[in-house]
Amino acid sequence: MKRFCLTLFAALISIIALAQGTATGCLIPYSNRVYTSNALEVLGTSQLYNNSPFTSLSSNYCSWTPGTTASSCVICDGTLGVDVLGIKICLFGTFRYGYQGTFTMVECNLDDHSWLFGAAAGLFGILIIRKRNKP
């Protein structure tokens, strides 16, 4: 039974590790979202994206990193973005600028939480000392 539980646990851990995401689209750095839907293009080859859908960072991830070099792109905040012969039109909204490419989620640095590990170790040490000193 213990072997079965250990095997099941190892399998689930590996499935969670595969959850690290990549997304191809336009990244707005301050919002940590990658917009994935290209806008309507009529004889245009622009990097214009619509406001939705998008991919957000999952929990335990802090930022995105580009897989290769990222070029500039534009996101239409409005109802619909259209590119006609290189002229960008955003219906009922404004443009936001970002970086186009394939992005991968970057896990958070554990150094940000090192104070928590130190506090837990100190608390554990205090509990051990108190138990030894009791008659």
Buried (B, 14 or more C-beta within 10 A) or exposed (E): EEEEEEEEEEEEEEEEEEEEBEBEBBBBEEBBBBBBBBBBBEEBEBBBBBBEEBBEBEEEBEBBEBEEEBEEBBBBEBEBBBBEEEEBBBEEBEBBEBBBBBBBBEEEEEEEEEEEEEEEEEEEEEEEEEEEEEE
